[in-house]
Amino acid sequence: MAYPELNARPRWSRTGDPHFPVAASVDGSWWVLRLNCFPDHPLWTLFVDGLRRFDIDDTPPEWGKPSDHSAPPLESATVEESLRPVRNFVAYASEIGDPCDNPFCCG
């Protein structure tokens, strides 16, 4: 399956949230990366406007380094707007109704 997001060039900003540390506005949509409990799960899950797109361990070069601490921070109101649709999806696979309940990785 092809994912057009892999060829995009998002400009990541820090959210200050430990579960969803970065977000980017791409063509009017909010992209949010969830940091998963690696190696038990893939490193990242990409959400676009609150919908899960895919899991990924290594981000494509076009994405830069999402976890780079030099990325600019988002304003608190913008963080709230971008994270509102994903706030309930902290546990891996919670967005598909099957949240990980392993106390060692997601508990």
C-alpha positions as CSV (number, residue, x, y, z in Angstrom):
1,M,0.0,0.0,0.0
2,A,1.4,3.4,-0.9
3,Y,1.3,6.2,1.5
4,P,1.6,9.7,0.0
5,E,2.6,11.1,3.4
6,L,6.0,9.4,3.1
7,N,6.9,11.9,0.3
8,A,5.7,15.0,2.1
9,R,8.0,17.5,3.9
10,P,6.3,18.3,7.2
11,R,7.8,21.0,9.4
12,W,7.5,19.5,12.8
13,S,6.9,21.5,15.9
14,R,7.2,20.4,19.5
15,T,4.0,20.0,21.5
16,G,5.4,19.4,25.0
17,D,3.3,16.3,25.3
18,P,5.2,13.1,26.1
19,H,2.9,10.8,24.1
20,F,2.4,13.1,21.1
21,P,5.7,15.1,21.1
22,V,5.4,16.7,17.6
23,A,2.8,18.0,15.2
24,A,2.9,19.7,11.8
25,S,0.3,21.5,9.7
26,V,0.4,20.0,6.3
27,D,-1.9,21.3,3.5
28,G,-4.5,22.3,6.1
29,S,-4.4,19.0,8.0
30,W,-2.8,18.3,11.4
31,W,-0.2,15.6,11.4
32,V,0.6,14.2,14.9
33,L,3.2,11.6,15.7
34,R,2.6,9.3,18.7
35,L,5.7,8.0,20.3
36,N,5.1,4.3,21.0
37,C,6.9,2.0,23.4
38,F,9.7,0.8,21.1
39,P,10.8,-2.0,20.5
40,D,7.5,-3.7,21.7
41,H,5.7,-1.6,19.1
42,P,6.7,0.5,16.1
43,L,8.5,3.7,17.2
44,W,5.8,6.1,15.7
45,T,2.2,6.2,14.7
46,L,1.1,8.9,12.3
47,F,-2.3,10.5,12.7
48,V,-3.7,12.9,10.2
49,D,-6.6,15.0,11.5
50,G,-7.1,12.4,14.3
51,L,-7.1,9.4,11.9
52,R,-4.4,6.7,12.1
53,R,-2.5,6.4,8.9
54,F,0.3,4.0,9.6
55,D,3.1,2.9,12.0
56,I,6.7,3.5,11.2
57,D,10.1,2.8,12.9
58,D,12.3,5.0,10.7
59,T,10.9,8.3,9.4
60,P,11.7,9.1,5.7
61,P,14.4,11.6,5.0
62,E,11.9,14.1,3.7
63,W,10.4,14.3,7.3
64,G,13.7,15.5,8.8
65,K,14.2,14.5,12.4
66,P,10.8,14.8,14.2
67,S,12.4,14.2,17.6
68,D,14.9,17.0,17.1
69,H,14.7,19.2,20.2
70,S,15.6,22.3,18.2
71,A,12.2,22.2,16.5
72,P,10.1,25.2,17.4
73,P,7.4,24.8,20.1
74,L,3.7,25.3,19.2
75,E,1.6,27.8,21.2
76,S,-0.6,26.2,23.8
77,A,-3.8,26.9,21.9
78,T,-2.4,25.3,18.8
79,V,-1.2,22.3,20.8
80,E,-4.7,21.8,22.1
81,E,-6.2,22.1,18.6
82,S,-3.7,19.7,17.0
83,L,-3.9,17.1,19.8
84,R,-7.7,17.2,20.6
85,P,-8.6,14.4,18.1
86,V,-5.9,12.0,19.4
87,R,-5.9,12.7,23.2
88,N,-7.7,9.4,23.9
89,F,-5.2,7.3,21.8
90,V,-2.2,7.2,24.2
91,A,-2.0,3.4,24.3
92,Y,-0.7,1.7,21.2
93,A,-3.7,0.5,19.0
94,S,-6.2,2.3,21.1
95,E,-7.3,4.1,18.0
96,I,-8.5,0.8,16.5
97,G,-10.3,-0.3,19.7
98,D,-7.6,-2.8,20.8
99,P,-5.4,-0.8,23.2
100,C,-2.2,-2.5,24.4
101,D,-2.6,-3.4,28.1
102,N,0.8,-4.8,28.7
103,P,2.0,-3.2,31.9
104,F,5.6,-3.4,30.8
105,C,5.2,-1.3,27.6
106,C,1.9,0.6,27.8
107,G,0.8,0.3,31.4
